[in-house]
Amino acid sequence: MATHYLSGHSVGALEPEAAIVETYIADEASIPIWGPVIVVAKGTGEDWARVEPIDSAKDPKVIGVAVGPLRDAGNGYVSMAAGQAIQVLTFGKAKLKVDGDFDNIAVGDALCTHNADGIAALYGYDAAVRLA
């Protein structure tokens, strides 16, 4: 199995030709890039649904991860204010930091975001939600 080092990849899907990226409206400022998001009610007179971040990708309401545009590179945010259009990867491969401090991670282990948006750790198979 090959290991890929993609430090230069900062926004968007890792395989754009095999991904679905949709536009949503940010419901709040400071949505982190690569963080999971859920759909919330759209604003009055808006045509697109709004999304807000959630700190656990195992939540059944998650529709994808925020992938762009990177508006605040210093803090890693795709939105600087509520109401901005952002891109959400709903299908495909996304970048994710892995925290191996908790357990040894083997090839094939299920990973899931945990305490921080966009950071993954080992998650037990018995309750894991598989993210494509």
C-alpha positions as CSV (number, residue, x, y, z in Angstrom):
1,M,0.0,0.0,0.0
2,A,1.4,3.4,-1.0
3,T,1.5,6.3,1.3
4,H,0.7,9.7,-0.1
5,Y,2.1,13.0,1.2
6,L,-0.1,15.8,0.1
7,S,1.1,18.8,2.1
8,G,0.8,21.1,-0.9
9,H,-2.9,20.4,-1.3
10,S,-4.8,23.1,0.6
11,V,-8.3,23.4,-0.9
12,G,-10.7,21.5,-3.0
13,A,-11.3,17.8,-3.5
14,L,-8.2,15.5,-3.8
15,E,-9.6,13.9,-6.9
16,P,-11.8,16.6,-8.6
17,E,-12.8,14.3,-11.4
18,A,-14.3,11.8,-9.0
19,A,-15.8,14.3,-6.5
20,I,-19.1,16.1,-5.9
21,V,-18.6,19.6,-4.6
22,E,-21.7,21.7,-4.0
23,T,-22.3,25.4,-3.1
24,Y,-23.9,26.3,0.3
25,I,-24.2,29.5,2.3
26,A,-22.2,29.7,5.5
27,D,-24.5,30.2,8.5
28,E,-21.6,31.6,10.6
29,A,-18.2,33.0,10.4
30,S,-15.0,31.0,10.9
31,I,-16.0,27.6,9.3
32,P,-12.8,25.6,9.3
33,I,-11.5,24.1,6.0
34,W,-11.7,20.3,6.0
35,G,-14.3,20.5,8.8
36,P,-17.6,18.5,8.7
37,V,-20.7,20.6,8.2
38,I,-24.5,20.1,8.6
39,V,-27.4,21.7,6.8
40,V,-29.5,24.3,8.6
41,A,-32.5,26.3,7.5
42,K,-31.9,28.7,4.6
43,G,-32.3,32.4,5.2
44,T,-35.3,34.5,4.1
45,G,-35.2,35.0,0.4
46,E,-32.2,32.7,-0.1
47,D,-32.1,30.0,-2.7
48,W,-29.2,27.9,-1.3
49,A,-29.3,26.0,2.0
50,R,-27.0,27.1,4.8
51,V,-24.4,25.0,6.6
52,E,-22.7,25.2,9.9
53,P,-19.7,23.3,11.3
54,I,-20.0,20.3,13.7
55,D,-17.2,18.8,15.6
56,S,-18.0,15.2,14.9
57,A,-18.1,13.6,11.4
58,K,-19.9,10.6,12.9
59,D,-23.0,12.7,13.4
60,P,-25.7,11.4,10.9
61,K,-26.6,15.0,9.9
62,V,-23.2,15.6,8.3
63,I,-23.5,16.2,4.6
64,G,-19.8,16.8,3.8
65,V,-16.7,18.8,4.5
66,A,-15.9,22.4,3.8
67,V,-13.3,22.6,1.0
68,G,-13.1,26.2,-0.1
69,P,-12.5,28.9,-0.9
70,L,-9.8,29.4,1.7
71,R,-10.6,33.0,2.7
72,D,-8.5,33.1,5.9
73,A,-5.3,31.1,5.3
74,G,-3.8,32.1,8.7
75,N,-6.7,30.5,10.6
76,G,-7.8,28.0,8.0
77,Y,-11.3,29.3,7.5
78,V,-13.5,29.1,4.4
79,S,-15.9,31.7,5.7
80,M,-15.2,35.1,7.2
81,A,-18.8,36.0,7.8
82,A,-22.3,34.5,7.8
83,G,-23.9,34.6,4.3
84,Q,-20.8,33.8,2.3
85,A,-21.0,31.1,-0.4
86,I,-18.7,28.2,0.4
87,Q,-17.9,24.9,-1.3
88,V,-18.7,21.6,0.4
89,L,-17.4,18.2,-0.7
90,T,-20.4,15.8,-0.5
91,F,-18.7,12.9,-2.2
92,G,-15.1,12.0,-2.8
93,K,-11.8,12.1,-1.1
94,A,-10.8,15.0,1.3
95,K,-7.7,15.9,3.1
96,L,-7.7,15.2,6.9
97,K,-5.0,15.4,9.6
98,V,-4.7,12.2,11.7
99,D,-3.9,12.2,15.4
100,G,-2.2,9.0,16.3
101,D,-1.6,9.9,19.9
102,F,-4.5,7.9,21.3
103,D,-4.0,4.5,19.7
104,N,-1.8,2.7,17.1
105,I,-3.5,3.0,13.7
106,A,-3.2,0.1,11.3
107,V,-3.9,0.1,7.6
108,G,-7.7,-0.4,7.1
109,D,-8.7,1.1,10.5
110,A,-11.8,3.3,10.5
111,L,-11.0,7.0,11.2
112,C,-13.4,9.7,12.3
113,T,-13.1,13.3,13.3
114,H,-13.1,13.9,17.0
115,N,-12.5,16.9,19.3
116,A,-11.4,19.3,16.6
117,D,-12.8,19.9,13.1
118,G,-10.8,18.3,10.4
119,I,-8.7,16.1,12.7
120,A,-9.2,12.4,12.8
121,A,-8.4,9.6,15.2
122,L,-9.0,5.9,15.4
123,Y,-12.7,5.1,15.7
124,G,-14.0,1.6,16.7
125,Y,-15.6,-0.5,13.9
126,D,-18.6,-1.3,16.0
127,A,-20.0,2.2,15.8
128,A,-18.0,3.7,12.9
129,V,-19.7,5.6,10.1
130,R,-17.8,5.0,6.9
131,L,-17.0,8.2,5.0
132,A,-16.3,7.7,1.3
